[in-house]
Amino acid sequence: MGAALMMVDSRLRSVHGGETAPDSEQQELTDRFTASLGPDGLDGLLDGTCPSSTCS
């Protein structure tokens, strides 16, 4: 749960700071991180921030 919130928080801070385009280095790190999780890990990451009972 913490990882997903940190990713969202980082992006929100960039947008709030006036940068609407994602930082290329940040995007690459995010892509690598999510790729390393695999499908089950990514589902777990999302389930941690949004339980299926409230998002369905």
VEXTOR-950654 format. One record per atom (N, C-alpha, C, O, CB): residue in three letters; x, y, z. Coordinates in pm, whole numbers, padded with zeros to 5 digits, always signed. Glycine has a CB too. Layout:
ALAXYZ/...
//
This chain:
MET+00082-00118+00000/MET+00000+00000+00000/MET+00087+00125+00000/MET+00057+00221-00071/MET-00094-00001+00119/GLY+00191+00125+00077/GLY+00277+00241+00085/GLY+00341+00275-00049/GLY+00355+00392-00083/GLY+00384+00219+00187/ALA+00381+00173-00124/ALA+00447+00197-00253/ALA+00353+00265-00351/ALA+00392+00360-00420/ALA+00498+00065-00313/ALA+00230+00219-00358/ALA+00133+00279-00450/ALA+00105+00424-00411/ALA+00097+00511-00497/ALA+00002+00199-00451/LEU+00090+00450-00283/LEU+00063+00586-00238/LEU+00182+00677-00265/LEU+00164+00794-00300/LEU+00029+00586-00089/MET+00303+00626-00249/MET+00422+00706-00278/MET+00429+00741-00426/MET+00466+00852-00462/MET+00549+00631-00234/MET+00393+00647-00513/MET+00394+00673-00656/MET+00292+00780-00693/MET+00322+00871-00771/MET+00366+00544-00734/VAL+00174+00771-00637/VAL+00070+00869-00664/VAL+00110+01005-00606/VAL+00094+01107-00672/VAL-00066+00823-00606/ASP+00161+01006-00485/ASP+00201+01129-00419/ASP+00310+01200-00499/ASP+00307+01322-00514/ASP+00249+01101-00277/SER+00406+01125-00548/SER+00514+01183-00626/SER+00462+01250-00752/SER+00504+01360-00787/SER+00616+01076-00663/ARG+00370+01184-00818/ARG+00313+01240-00941/ARG+00229+01364-00910/ARG+00235+01462-00984/ARG+00227+01135-01014/LEU+00150+01359-00802/LEU+00069+01474-00764/LEU+00155+01595-00730/LEU+00120+01709-00762/LEU-00021+01439-00646/ARG+00267+01571-00664/ARG+00359+01681-00630/ARG+00413+01746-00757/ARG+00427+01868-00764/ARG+00475+01630-00541/SER+00444+01666-00856/SER+00494+01720-00983/SER+00389+01806-01050/SER+00418+01916-01097/SER+00537+01606-01077/VAL+00266+01757-01055/VAL+00158+01831-01118/VAL+00130+01960-01041/VAL+00111+02067-01100/VAL+00031+01745-01127/HIS+00128+01949-00909/HIS+00104+02067-00826/HIS+00215+02171-00845/HIS+00190+02291-00835/HIS+00094+02026-00678/GLY+00336+02123-00872/GLY+00449+02213-00895/GLY+00449+02274-01034/GLY+00540+02351-01067/GLY+00576+02139-00873/GLY+00351+02240-01116/GLY+00339+02300-01247/GLY+00394+02216-01361/GLY+00392+02259-01477/GLY+00406+02429-01247/GLU+00443+02098-01331/GLU+00496+02011-01435/GLU+00390+01910-01475/GLU+00364+01814-01402/GLU+00626+01940-01387/THR+00328+01931-01589/THR+00221+01841-01632/THR+00274+01718-01704/THR+00209+01613-01702/THR+00126+01915-01722/ALA+00390+01729-01766/ALA+00450+01612-01832/ALA+00528+01531-01730/ALA+00600+01588-01647/ALA+00543+01656-01950/PRO+00515+01399-01735/PRO+00590+01317-01638/PRO+00740+01328-01663/PRO+00786+01335-01777/PRO+00545+01171-01647/ASP+00815+01328-01555/ASP+00960+01328-01562/ASP+01005+01195-01623/ASP+00961+01089-01578/ASP+01024+01350-01422/SER+01090+01199-01723/SER+01129+01075-01793/SER+01199+00976-01701/SER+01177+00856-01712/SER+01218+01109-01911/GLU+01285+01026-01612/GLU+01355+00936-01520/GLU+01257+00873-01421/GLU+01265+00754-01392/GLU+01465+01012-01444/GLN+01165+00953-01369/GLN+01064+00902-01276/GLN+00976+00799-01346/GLN+00943+00695-01288/GLN+00978+01018-01219/GLN+00938+00827-01470/GLN+00854+00733-01545/GLN+00926+00601-01568/GLN+00866+00494-01557/GLN+00812+00794-01678/GLU+01055+00608-01601/GLU+01133+00485-01622/GLU+01142+00403-01495/GLU+01127+00281-01499/GLU+01274+00519-01672/LEU+01165+00469-01383/LEU+01172+00396-01254/LEU+01037+00334-01219/LEU+01031+00222-01169/LEU+01217+00491-01142/THR+00929+00407-01244/THR+00795+00354-01219/THR+00768+00233-01307/THR+00714+00132-01261/THR+00688+00463-01242/ASP+00804+00244-01435/ASP+00784+00132-01528/ASP+00864+00009-01485/ASP+00813-00104-01491/ASP+00824+00173-01669/ARG+00988+00030-01444/ARG+01071-00083-01398/ARG+01012-00147-01273/ARG+01007-00270-01261/ARG+01216-00035-01369/PHE+00968-00063-01180/PHE+00912-00114-01056/PHE+00787-00198-01083/PHE+00775-00309-01032/PHE+00879+00001-00961/THR+00695-00144-01162/THR+00572-00218-01188/THR+00598-00344-01269/THR+00530-00445-01249/THR+00471-00130-01261/ALA+00695-00341-01359/ALA+00730-00461-01436/ALA+00788-00568-01345/ALA+00766-00687-01367/ALA+00830-00426-01548/SER+00863-00528-01243/SER+00925-00624-01153/SER+00822-00695-01065/SER+00849-00804-01014/SER+01028-00555-01066/LEU+00706-00635-01047/LEU+00604-00695-00963/LEU+00533-00812-01030/LEU+00493-00907-00964/LEU+00502-00590-00924/GLY+00518-00805-01161/GLY+00441-00907-01231/GLY+00293-00885-01206/GLY+00255-00800-01126/GLY+00483-01049-01186/PRO+00208-00961-01276/PRO+00063-00941-01264/PRO+00009-00958-01122/PRO-00072-00877-01077/PRO-00009-01037-01355/ASP+00054-01060-01052/ASP+00002-01083-00917/ASP+00049-00976-00820/ASP-00026-00931-00733/ASP+00046-01221-00867/GLY+00174-00935-00835/GLY+00226-00829-00748/GLY+00158-00696-00771/GLY+00132-00622-00677/GLY+00374-00815-00767/LEU+00129-00667-00897/LEU+00060-00542-00929/LEU-00082-00544-00874/LEU-00130-00443-00823/LEU+00058-00519-01081/ASP-00149-00658-00885/ASP-00283-00670-00826/ASP-00277-00648-00675/ASP-00363-00581-00618/ASP-00345-00809-00858/GLY-00177-00705-00612/GLY-00161-00687-00468/GLY-00135-00543-00430/GLY-00186-00494-00330/GLY-00048-00773-00418/LEU-00055-00475-00511/LEU-00027-00335-00487/LEU-00155-00252-00496/LEU-00181-00167-00411/LEU+00077-00283-00588/LEU-00235-00278-00597/LEU-00361-00206-00613/LEU-00463-00244-00508/LEU-00538-00159-00460/LEU-00419-00231-00750/ASP-00467-00371-00470/ASP-00561-00415-00366/ASP-00528-00348-00233/ASP-00618-00325-00152/ASP-00558-00569-00351/GLY-00404-00319-00211/GLY-00364-00255-00086/GLY-00416-00113-00074/GLY-00437-00065+00038/GLY-00215-00254-00074/THR-00436-00045-00186/THR-00483+00092-00181/THR-00631+00104-00210/THR-00692+00206-00178/THR-00407+00176-00279/CYS-00690+00002-00269/CYS-00831+00010-00306/CYS-00892-00131-00295/CYS-00895-00204-00393/CYS-00848+00067-00450/PRO-00940-00167-00178/PRO-00999-00299-00160/PRO-01110-00325-00263/PRO-01188-00235-00294/PRO-01055-00313-00018/SER-01116-00446-00314/SER-01212-00479-00420/SER-01356-00451-00378/SER-01440-00420-00464/SER-01198-00626-00460/SER-01386-00459-00252/SER-01524-00436-00208/SER-01567-00290-00225/SER-01686-00262-00236/SER-01539-00477-00062/THR-01471-00196-00228/THR-01507-00056-00243/THR-01486-00005-00384/THR-01536+00102-00419/THR-01427+00028-00148/CYS-01413-00080-00467/CYS-01384-00033-00602/CYS-01470-00101-00707/CYS-01472-00056-00822/CYS-01239-00056-00635/SER-01539-00204-00673/SER-01618-00277-00772/SER-01745-00206-00808/SER-01823-00255-00890/SER-01651-00415-00722/
//
